[in-house]
Amino acid sequence: LLEGDRGNDLLIGGSGSDVFVLRVGDGSDVITDFEVGVDLLGLADGLSFEQLTITQGTTGTVVSFGAEVLVTLEGVSATSLNATNFTDRFKGQEPDEHDCPEAPTLQGASVELIPAFTLETLPEIENVLIGNAGNDGIIGSDGNDSIRGLAGNDRADGEAGDDILVGGLSSGEPVGSDFDRDTLYGNQGNDVILGSEGEDFLYGGKDGDVILGGKDNDEIEGELGDDTLAGERGDDRIFGGTGDANNPDSGRDLIYGGLGNDELYGNQGNDSISGGDGDDIAFGGKDDDLISGEFGNDTLEGEQGNDTILGSLGSSNGIGGNGDRDWLSGNAGNDLIKGGEGEDTVYAGKDDDLVYGGKDNDVIYGDLGRDTLSGDLGDDTISGGTGVSNNIESEADADVIFGGAGNDLIDGNLGNDSLVAGTGNDTVSGGRQDDVIWGEAGDDLLFGDLGNDTICAGEGNDTLVGSNGNPLETNDGDDKLCGGAGNDLVFGNEGNDLMSGDAGDDILLGGRGDDTLTGGSGNDILSGEQGNDVLTGGAGVDRFDFADNHGINLITDFQDGVDRIGLMGGLTPDQLEIIQVDEHSQITAGDLTVVLSGVNATSIGFDDFSIL
């Protein structure tokens, strides 16, 4: 892409497919090597082919707008030119800080927390059955029974009706002995089952039951119905149940681990699961679950359904504690996952998830789906996911990732991703495909990797790399790199790149391809390197660096006596040939050509060069 801007300019595209931009009022340019069928003339500012006049001049084709000559194509016949040689679709002006798209913002998600446990009104009792100090077997009636086992290993079955079953008190034997292991069955009806002391087996049966494990390590199964299950003290195992096959809306269980290291399983239904204190393991099962780890180093997995997963509420030692290390997995479904305090590991799983890392240093994996991932506070590591895993997904998934505060490591992986580094000194890799990366505040290291990427550095002294530079990969993307405020280091690498340093003393290195480099304000260093490049220093004292294999280069704003030309690779001023071509200076050496637009060749001397 070549644009002479104001004045009568000499434009040389060199090899490759070039676009020469035409604007009314920018002067009469001359193109020395326009190739019909390969190169294009770009029409800017609403200019159309129908408004142009094409005539044959003495040296080539003349393209005019009214009385104004826009360009002369040397050596080109006017009869060979038609509308197909023009385009109004091109990357128009030089990049600056206004070219970068506006970064996305993270929308908050509200969550209704699991309510505190309360025991509902007890049923009206018709029969009272009390065991003795031994091992009792008690079976209730079809009415509303109250069954109390007292001491011993009791077995009680409430049968039909809304029953109250109490397992019994401690025998005084140590936990883990064969004493005080009660087995209580609620069976049909809305039962209240209290394990009391000892390691109990509590089964709710049909309908909506309330089961409290009490002290010690209990196993609780809600079975059918919308049950409320609480382990209370001890390391408990709680299963929510499957719901009623005749009522597809049943199986909405409320599960509390309480104190201890509990295992909690929601199974079917839209369950609410809370780990409580201790290092808990919770699985949501089918349907849309709300899972909260609360205190402790918890492992939470949503499994199937659109789940909401909340990690730690923080250290139980109070404000200023270290927080807890949770492991959170969304699995299938569109999940909302919040890490809370502590150093969490989050796997979003399949489908389109929303993840907040919370405080401290988290590791977040988007996995499959179009995910929105936010590290929040702390030095986080975030990976957008791998996209296609099988033929079910038709394309790689586009993720939105926010680093937040802290020094974050972000990898977009597959898909057309939007990556916002946030504050802190971040490292961001776009991964494959066409990504947009915002560095924002801090000294960031930003890699576009593969694809046609847009990188906007923001504040701070940033390093921008258009592609990963790995010769084993196909990484010749056409990148757009905007340095922003600060002293930035910008690498274009492969592809035809648009590069801007913006404010600050920047270094811009184009790499391979036909690049456009704009230094912006500040004292900048620009090197197009290999390819046919266009360089604009902008305000400040700039240096343009070249070696003898750097192709054809155009410097649009060289200021004699202010800017300098750096000679690399053993190149010296006495190896250069400097001649006047129309209104421009042309410097050649080997395979290098440098055109200084609007500069008289007689003004160029040894003091304009620096040997590097």
Residue pairs with C-beta under 8 A, 6 or more apart in sequence:
1 18
1 19
1 21
1 42
1 90
1 91
1 496
1 498
1 514
1 516
1 534
2 11
2 13
2 18
2 19
2 20
2 21
2 534
2 554
3 20
3 21
3 23
3 92
3 93
3 94
3 534
4 11
4 21
4 26
4 27
4 29
4 556
4 597
5 26
5 556
6 25
6 26
6 27
7 26
7 27
7 583
7 597
7 598
8 27
8 28
8 29
8 30
8 582
8 583
9 27
9 29
9 30
9 556
9 583
9 584
9 597
9 598
10 29
10 30
10 32
10 581
10 582
10 583
10 584
10 586
10 595
10 597
11 20
11 29
11 30
11 31
11 32
11 554
12 31
12 32
12 33
12 532
12 552
12 554
12 593
12 595
13 20
13 31
13 33
13 34
13 35
13 39
13 532
13 552
14 33
14 514
14 532
14 551
14 552
15 532
16 514
16 532
17 38
17 39
17 40
18 38
18 39
18 40
18 514
18 532
19 39
19 40
19 41
19 42
19 87
19 90
20 29
20 31
20 34
20 39
20 40
20 41
20 42
20 71
21 42
21 44
21 90
21 92
22 29
22 41
22 42
22 43
22 44
22 47
22 63
22 70
22 71
23 44
23 45
23 47
23 70
24 45
24 47
24 65
24 68
24 70
25 68
26 70
28 68
28 69
28 70
28 71
28 72
29 70
29 71
29 72
30 71
30 72
30 74
30 582
31 71
31 72
31 73
31 74
32 74
32 75
33 74
34 41
34 73
34 74
34 75
34 76
36 76
36 80
36 81
36 85
37 85
39 85
40 85
40 86
40 87
40 90
41 63
41 71
41 85
41 86
41 87
42 86
42 87
42 88
42 90
42 92
43 49
43 86
43 87
43 88
44 88
44 92
47 65
47 88
48 88
49 83
49 86
51 65
52 63
52 64
52 65
52 70
52 86
53 63
53 64
53 65
53 66
54 61
54 62
54 63
54 64
54 78
54 81
55 61
55 62
55 64
55 78
56 62
56 77
56 78
56 79
57 72
59 72
59 74
59 75
60 72
60 73
60 74
60 75
60 76
60 77
61 72
61 73
61 76
61 77
61 78
61 80
61 81
62 69
62 71
62 72
62 73
62 78
63 69
63 70
63 71
63 72
63 73
63 81
64 70
73 81
91 480
91 498
94 498
94 500
94 516
94 518
94 536
95 480
95 481
95 482
95 498
95 499
95 500
95 516
95 518
96 482
96 500
96 502
96 518
96 520
97 456
97 482
97 484
97 500
97 502
97 503
97 520
99 480
99 482
99 498
99 500
100 438
100 454
100 456
100 480
100 482
100 484
101 436
101 454
101 456
103 418
103 420
103 438
103 440
103 456
104 400
104 418
104 420
106 372
106 374
106 402
109 336
109 354
109 356
111 290
111 308
111 310
111 336
111 338
112 290
113 292
113 310
114 254
114 256
114 272
114 273
114 274
114 290
114 292
117 228
117 230
117 254
117 256
119 192
119 210
119 212
120 210
120 228
122 164
122 192
123 144
123 161
123 162
123 163
123 164
123 190
123 192
124 144
125 144
125 145
125 146
125 164
126 141
126 143
126 144
126 145
126 161
127 140
127 141
127 143
127 144
127 145
127 146
128 145
128 146
128 148
129 138
129 140
129 145
129 146
129 147
129 148
129 156
130 147
130 148
130 150
131 138
131 147
131 148
131 149
131 150
131 152
131 154
131 156
131 168
132 150
132 151
132 152
133 150
133 151
133 152
134 151
134 152
135 152
135 153
135 154
135 155
136 149
136 150
136 152
136 154
136 155
136 156
137 154
137 155
137 156
138 147
138 149
138 154
138 155
138 156
138 157
139 156
139 157
139 159
140 147
140 156
140 157
140 158
140 159
140 161
140 163
141 159
141 160
141 161
142 159
142 160
142 161
143 160
143 161
144 161
144 162
144 163
144 189
145 158
145 159
145 161
145 163
145 164
146 163
146 164
146 166
147 156
147 158
147 163
147 164
147 165
147 166
147 184
148 166
148 168
149 156
149 166
149 167
149 168
149 182
149 184
150 168
150 169
151 168
151 169
151 170
151 171
151 179
151 180
152 168
152 171
152 179
152 180
153 178
153 179
153 180
153 181
153 182
154 167
154 168
154 182
154 183
154 184
155 182
155 183
155 184
156 165
156 167
156 182
156 183
156 184
156 185
157 185
157 187
158 165
158 184
158 185
158 186
158 187
158 189
158 191
158 205
159 187
159 188
160 187
160 188
160 189
161 188
161 189
162 189
162 190
162 191
162 192
163 186
163 187
163 189
163 191
163 192
164 191
164 192
164 193
164 194
165 184
165 185
165 186
165 191
165 192
165 193
165 194
166 194
166 196
167 180
167 182
167 184
167 194
167 195
167 196
167 197
167 198
167 200
167 202
167 214
168 180
168 182
168 196
168 197
168 198
169 180
169 196
169 197
170 180
170 197
170 198
170 215
171 179
171 180
171 198
173 179
173 180
175 198
175 199
175 216
175 217
176 199
179 198
180 197
180 198
180 199
180 200
180 216
181 198
181 199
181 200
181 201
182 195
182 196
182 198
182 200
182 201
182 202
183 200
183 201
183 202
183 203
184 193
184 195
184 200
184 201
184 202
184 203
185 203
185 205
186 193
186 203
186 204
186 205
186 207
186 209
186 211
187 205
187 206
188 205
188 206
188 207
189 205
189 206
189 207
190 207
190 208
190 209
190 210
190 225
191 204
191 205
191 207
191 209
191 210
191 211
192 209
192 210
192 211
193 202
193 203
193 204
193 209
193 210
193 211
193 212
194 211
194 212
194 214
195 202
195 211
195 212
195 213
195 214
195 216
195 218
195 220
195 232
196 214
196 215
197 214
197 215
197 216
198 214
198 215
198 216
199 216
199 217
199 218
199 234
200 213
200 214
200 216
200 218
200 219
201 218
201 219
202 211
202 213
202 218
202 219
202 220
202 221
203 221
203 223
204 211
204 220
204 221
204 222
204 223
204 224
204 225
204 227
204 229
204 241
205 223
205 224
205 225
206 223
206 224
206 225
206 244
207 224
207 225
208 225
208 226
208 227
208 228
209 222
209 223
209 225
209 227
209 228
210 227
210 228
211 220
211 222
211 227
211 228
211 229
211 230
212 230
212 232
213 220
213 230
213 231
213 232
213 233
213 234
213 236
213 238
213 258
214 232
214 233
214 234
215 232
215 233
215 234
216 233
216 234
217 234
217 235
217 236
217 260
218 231
218 234
218 236
218 237
219 236
219 237
219 238
220 229
220 231
220 236
220 237
220 238
220 239
221 238
221 239
221 241
222 229
222 238
222 239
222 240
222 241
222 253
222 255
223 241
223 242
224 241
224 242
224 243
224 244
224 250
224 251
225 241
225 243
225 244
225 250
225 251
226 250
226 251
226 252
226 253
226 254
226 269
227 240
227 241
227 253
227 254
228 253
228 254
229 238
229 240
229 253
229 254
229 255
229 256
230 255
230 256
230 258
231 238
231 256
231 257
231 258
231 260
231 262
231 276
232 256
232 258
232 259
233 258
233 259
233 260
234 259
234 260
235 260
235 261
235 262
235 278
236 257
236 258
236 260
236 262
236 263
237 262
237 263
237 265
238 255
238 257
238 262
238 263
238 264
238 265
239 265
239 267
240 251
240 253
240 255
240 265
240 266
240 267
240 268
240 269
240 271
240 273
240 285
241 251
241 253
241 267
241 268
241 269
242 251
242 267
242 268
242 269
243 250
243 251
243 252
243 268
243 269
244 250
244 251
250 269
251 267
251 268
251 269
251 270
251 271
251 287
252 269
252 270
252 271
252 272
253 266
253 267
253 269
253 271
253 272
254 271
254 272
255 264
255 266
255 271
255 272
255 273
255 274
256 274
256 276
257 264
257 274
257 275
257 276
257 278
257 280
257 282
258 276
258 277
259 276
259 277
259 278
260 277
260 278
261 278
261 279
261 280
261 296
262 275
262 276
262 278
262 280
262 281
263 280
263 281
263 282
264 273
264 275
264 280
264 281
264 282
264 283
265 282
265 283
265 285
266 273
266 282
266 283
266 284
266 285
266 289
266 291
267 285
267 286
268 285
268 286
268 287
269 285
269 286
269 287
270 287
270 288
270 289
270 290
270 305
271 284
271 285
271 287
271 289
271 290
272 289
272 290
273 282
273 284
273 289
273 290
273 291
273 292
274 291
274 292
274 294
275 282
275 292
275 293
275 294
275 295
275 296
275 298
275 300
276 294
276 295
276 296
277 294
277 295
277 296
277 316
278 295
278 296
279 296
279 297
279 298
280 293
280 294
280 296
280 298
280 299
280 300
281 298
281 299
281 300
282 291
282 293
282 298
282 299
282 300
282 301
283 301
283 303
284 291
284 301
284 302
284 303
284 304
284 305
284 307
284 309
285 303
285 304
285 305
286 303
286 304
286 305
287 304
287 305
288 305
288 306
288 307
288 333
289 302
289 303
289 305
289 307
289 308
290 307
290 308
290 310
291 300
291 302
291 307
291 308
291 309
291 310
292 309
292 310
292 313
293 300
293 310
293 311
293 312
293 313
293 324
293 326
293 328
293 340
294 312
294 313
295 312
295 313
295 314
295 315
295 316
295 324
296 312
296 316
296 324
297 312
297 324
297 325
297 326
297 342
298 311
298 312
298 324
298 326
298 327
299 326
299 327
299 328
300 309
300 311
300 326
300 327
300 328
300 329
301 328
301 329
301 330
301 331
302 309
302 329
302 330
302 331
302 333
302 335
302 337
302 349
303 331
303 332
304 331
304 332
304 333
305 332
305 333
306 333
306 334
306 335
306 351
307 330
307 331
307 333
307 335
307 336
308 335
308 336
308 337
309 328
309 329
309 330
309 335
309 336
309 337
309 338
310 337
310 338
310 340
311 324
311 326
311 328
311 337
311 338
311 339
311 340
311 341
311 342
311 344
311 358
312 323
312 324
312 326
312 339
312 340
312 341
312 342
312 344
313 340
313 341
314 321
314 323
314 324
314 340
314 341
314 342
314 359
315 321
315 322
315 323
315 324
315 341
315 342
321 341
322 342
323 340
323 341
323 342
323 343
323 359
323 360
324 341
324 342
325 342
325 343
325 344
325 345
326 339
326 340
326 342
326 344
326 345
327 344
327 345
328 337
328 339
328 344
328 345
328 346
328 347
329 346
329 347
329 349
330 337
330 346
330 347
330 348
330 349
330 350
330 351
330 353
330 355
330 367
331 347
331 349
331 350
332 349
332 350
332 351
333 349
333 350
333 351
334 351
334 352
334 353
334 354
334 369
335 348
335 349
335 351
335 353
335 354
335 355
336 353
336 354
336 355
337 346
337 348
337 353
337 354
337 355
337 356
338 355
338 356
338 358
339 346
339 355
339 356
339 357
339 358
339 359
339 362
339 364
339 376
340 358
340 359
341 358
341 359
341 360
342 358
342 359
342 360
343 360
343 361
343 362
343 378
344 357
344 358
344 360
344 362
344 363
345 362
345 363
345 364
346 355
346 357
346 362
346 363
346 364
346 365
347 365
347 367
348 355
348 364
348 365
348 366
348 367
348 369
348 371
348 373
348 385
349 367
349 368
349 369
350 367
350 368
350 369
351 368
351 369
352 369
352 370
352 371
353 366
353 367
353 369
353 371
353 372
353 373
354 371
354 372
355 364
355 366
355 371
355 372
355 373
355 374
356 374
356 376
357 364
357 373
357 374
357 375
357 376
357 377
357 378
357 380
357 382
357 404
358 376
358 377
358 378
359 376
359 377
359 378
360 377
360 378
361 378
361 379
361 380
361 381
361 406
362 375
362 376
362 378
362 380
362 381
363 380
363 381
363 382
364 373
364 375
364 380
364 381
364 382
364 383
365 383
365 385
366 373
366 382
366 383
366 384
366 385
366 397
366 399
366 401
366 413
367 385
367 386
368 385
368 386
368 387
368 389
368 393
368 397
369 385
369 397
370 397
370 398
370 399
370 415
371 384
371 385
371 397
371 399
371 400
371 401
372 399
372 400
372 401
372 402
373 382
373 384
373 399
373 400
373 401
373 402
374 401
374 402
374 404
375 382
375 402
375 403
375 404
375 406
375 408
375 410
375 422
376 404
376 405
377 404
377 405
377 406
378 404
378 405
378 406
379 406
379 407
379 408
379 409
379 424
380 403
380 404
380 406
380 408
380 409
381 408
381 409
381 410
382 401
382 403
382 408
382 409
382 410
382 411
383 410
383 411
383 413
384 397
384 399
384 401
384 411
384 412
384 413
384 414
384 415
384 417
384 419
384 431
385 397
385 399
385 413
385 414
385 415
386 413
386 414
387 393
387 395
387 396
387 397
387 413
387 414
387 415
388 395
388 396
388 414
395 415
396 414
396 415
396 416
396 432
396 433
397 414
397 415
398 415
398 416
398 417
398 418
399 412
399 413
399 415
399 417
399 418
400 417
400 418
400 420
401 410
401 412
401 417
401 418
401 419
401 420
402 420
402 422
403 410
403 419
403 420
403 421
403 422
403 424
403 426
403 428
404 422
404 423
405 422
405 423
405 424
406 422
406 423
406 424
407 424
407 425
407 426
407 442
408 421
408 422
408 424
408 426
408 427
408 428
409 426
409 427
410 419
410 421
410 426
410 427
410 428
410 429
411 428
411 429
411 431
412 419
412 428
412 429
412 430
412 431
412 435
412 437
412 449
413 431
413 432
414 431
414 432
414 433
415 431
415 432
415 433
416 433
416 434
416 435
416 451
417 430
417 431
417 433
417 435
417 436
418 435
418 436
419 428
419 430
419 435
419 436
419 437
419 438
420 438
420 440
421 428
421 437
421 438
421 439
421 440
421 442
421 444
421 446
421 458
422 440
422 441
422 442
423 440
423 441
423 442
424 441
424 442
425 442
425 443
425 444
425 460
426 439
426 442
426 444
426 445
426 446
427 444
427 445
427 446
427 447
428 437
428 439
428 444
428 445
428 446
428 447
429 447
429 449
429 468
430 437
430 447
430 448
430 449
430 450
430 451
430 453
430 455
431 449
431 450
431 451
432 449
432 450
432 451
433 450
433 451
434 451
434 452
434 453
434 477
435 448
435 449
435 451
435 453
435 454
436 453
436 454
436 455
436 456
437 446
437 448
437 453
437 454
437 455
437 456
438 456
438 458
439 446
439 455
439 456
439 457
439 458
439 460
439 462
439 464
439 484
440 458
440 459
441 458
441 459
441 460
442 458
442 459
442 460
443 460
443 461
443 462
443 486
444 457
444 458
444 460
444 462
444 463
445 462
445 463
445 465
446 455
446 457
446 462
446 463
446 464
446 465
447 465
447 467
447 468
448 454
448 455
448 464
448 465
448 466
448 467
448 477
448 479
448 481
449 467
449 468
449 475
450 467
450 468
450 473
450 474
450 475
450 477
451 477
452 477
452 478
452 479
452 495
453 466
453 467
453 477
453 479
453 480
454 479
454 480
454 481
454 482
455 464
455 466
455 479
455 480
455 481
455 482
456 482
456 484
457 464
457 481
457 482
457 483
457 484
457 486
457 488
457 490
457 502
458 484
458 485
459 484
459 485
459 486
460 484
460 485
460 486
461 486
461 487
461 488
461 489
461 504
462 483
462 484
462 486
462 488
462 489
463 488
463 489
463 490
463 491
464 481
464 483
464 488
464 489
464 490
464 491
465 491
465 493
466 477
466 479
466 481
466 491
466 492
466 493
466 494
466 495
466 497
466 499
466 511
467 475
467 476
467 477
467 479
467 493
467 494
467 495
468 475
468 493
469 475
469 491
469 493
469 494
469 511
475 493
475 494
475 495
476 494
476 495
476 512
476 513
477 494
477 495
478 495
478 496
478 497
478 498
478 513
479 492
479 493
479 495
479 497
479 498
480 497
480 498
480 499
481 490
481 492
481 497
481 498
481 499
481 500
482 500
482 502
483 490
483 500
483 501
483 502
483 503
483 504
483 506
483 508
483 520
484 502
484 503
485 502
485 503
485 504
486 503
486 504
487 504
487 505
487 506
487 522
488 501
488 502
488 504
488 506
488 507
489 506
489 507
489 509
490 499
490 500
490 501
490 506
490 507
490 508
490 509
491 509
491 511
492 499
492 508
492 509
492 510
492 511
492 513
492 515
492 517
492 529
493 511
493 512
494 511
494 512
494 513
495 511
495 512
495 513
496 513
496 514
496 515
496 531
497 510
497 511
497 513
497 515
497 516
498 515
498 516
499 508
499 510
499 515
499 516
499 517
499 518
500 517
500 518
500 519
500 520
501 507
501 508
501 518
501 519
501 520
501 522
501 524
501 538
502 520
502 521
503 520
503 521
503 522
504 520
504 521
504 522
505 522
505 523
505 524
505 540
506 519
506 520
506 522
506 524
506 525
507 524
507 525
508 517
508 518
508 519
508 524
508 525
508 526
508 527
509 527
509 529
510 517
510 527
510 528
510 529
510 530
510 531
510 533
511 529
511 530
511 531
512 529
512 530
512 531
513 530
513 531
514 531
514 532
514 533
515 528
515 529
515 531
515 533
515 534
516 533
516 534
516 536
517 526
517 527
517 528
517 533
517 534
517 535
517 536
518 535
518 536
518 538
519 526
519 536
519 537
519 538
519 540
519 542
520 538
520 539
521 538
521 539
521 540
522 538
522 539
522 540
523 540
523 541
523 542
524 537
524 538
524 540
524 542
524 543
525 542
525 543
525 545
525 566
526 535
526 537
526 542
526 543
526 544
526 545
527 544
527 545
527 546
527 550
527 566
527 568
528 534
528 535
528 546
528 550
528 551
528 553
529 550
530 549
530 550
530 551
531 550
531 551
532 551
532 552
532 553
533 550
533 551
533 552
533 553
533 554
534 553
534 554
534 556
535 544
535 553
535 554
535 555
535 556
536 555
536 556
536 557
537 544
537 555
537 557
537 558
537 559
537 563
538 557
541 562
541 563
541 564
542 559
542 562
542 563
542 564
543 563
543 564
543 565
543 566
543 610
544 553
544 555
544 558
544 563
544 564
544 565
544 566
544 594
545 565
545 566
545 567
545 568
545 612
546 553
546 565
546 566
546 567
546 568
546 571
546 592
546 594
547 567
547 568
547 569
547 571
547 592
548 569
548 571
548 575
548 589
548 590
548 591
548 592
549 569
549 590
549 591
549 592
550 591
550 592
551 591
551 592
551 593
552 593
552 595
553 592
553 593
553 594
553 595
554 594
554 595
554 597
555 594
555 595
555 596
555 597
556 597
557 597
558 565
558 596
558 597
558 599
560 599
560 603
560 604
560 608
561 608
563 608
564 608
564 609
564 610
565 587
565 594
565 608
565 609
565 610
566 609
566 610
566 611
566 612
567 573
567 609
567 610
567 611
567 612
568 612
571 589
571 592
571 611
572 611
573 606
573 609
573 611
575 589
576 587
576 588
576 589
576 609
577 587
577 588
577 589
578 585
578 586
578 587
578 601
578 604
579 585
579 586
579 588
579 601
580 586
580 600
580 601
580 602
581 595
583 598
584 595
584 596
584 597
584 598
584 599
585 595
585 596
585 599
585 600
585 601
585 603
585 604
586 593
586 594
586 595
586 596
586 601
587 593
587 594
587 595
587 596
587 604
588 594
596 604
